[in-house]
Amino acid sequence: MNDEYYMEIALELATRGAGYVSPNPMVGAVIVKNGKIIATGYHQLYGKEHAEVKALKAAGDQARGSTMYVTLEPCVHYGKTPPCAPQIIAAGVKRVVIAMKDPNPLVAGKGVSMLKEAGVDVKVGVLEKRAKKLNEAFVKYITTGMPFVVLKVAQTADGKIATCSGSSKWITCEESRKVAHRLRAFYDAVLVGIGTVIMDNPMLNVRLVEGRNPVKVVLDSTLRIPEDADVVKNEPERLVVVTSVEEGLPKEKRLKDVGVRVWHVRGIDGKIELEPLLKVMHDEGIASILVEGGSSVFSSFLREGLVDKVLIFMAPKISGKGLSAFDGIRVEDIKNAKEFVVSECKMVGKDIMVEGYF
């Protein structure tokens, strides 16, 4: 078996931590000896043992003279847990194959250097692109001080996210909706505007697949959110309402009394300022955000250059007049259109999914 084979397994293990380890990265580890896998591990929960340590404990004395495959450079600093690189050395691992170096300035090559100085054979860069994509949110979060922002758009073939009467359930097929729920489980927070809450009364949780529910964020500059909305009634402790009204209003107190968090972020022209909000979200440990609408919110994120990735689910339907995802964007010359690079295009049930990066 080659290095790529075992790293594939390590990457698959790493994905199991999605939604549970953030703002830490997802990491998987595989220990191989005499051509056989003797132990595996992955980072399961924020603040708990790292993948390398779990694998070493599972391997025990057999780790001596083995090869470890790990998706991210082993750490050298004390955080919630002790550093991993010294424990790999102490266990007598002979060779370490790493998918990508850690972008965290506290590590950033120091793990590789420590291993090499201890006489461990180190190889870096196996399936590196896949490892970087898996932890793209962590990379941005740790290097820029801002969360990774993904727009998820469900639209008709003629670009409408709702009909002229506001009807939007359901534009896409059930398979696409299942993918959307997997995305909610994958990312730290799902964000919508108050218009979406009032019109669609969404729950913003994970139902069609297994997975943990994200933090629910509603942009509501004037605190219009209905107190009997599903997003309030279901897991209110996971709901954050972002507003720019003065603090201490009776409605704010009632929301807080049932467990809702209310954040005050300055607004302009009746809208929450997004960049200050993203900085607050970063400071709250939110590394990734799935923006699900509506049109005004999509347009604001795109207009302010805050979008990292877009996922467009296009249904084979024509609705004619209706609401477009980016009605708030105005471009006079096509040369100034907001262009993204398509990284993937595939069928999801009857729909087409396009993934792209700005």
ABEGO torsion letter per residue (X at the ends): XBAAAAAAAAAAAAAAABGAAOABBBBBBBBBBGGBBABBBBBABBGBBBAAAAAAAAAEAAABGBBBBBABBBBABBBABBBAAAAAAAAGBABBBBABBBABAABGGAAAAAAAAAGBBBBBGBGAAAAAAAAAAAAAAAAAGBBBBBBBBBBBAAGBABBAAGBAOBABBAAAAAAAAAAAAABABBBBBAAAAAAAGBAGBBAABBEBBBBBBBBBAAGABBAABAAAABGAAABBBBBABBBGBAAAAAAAAAGBBBBBBBBBGGBBBAAAAAAAAAAAGBABBBBAOBAAAAAAAAAAGABABBBBBBBBBBAEBEBBAAAABBBABAAABBBBBBABBBBBEABBBBBBBX
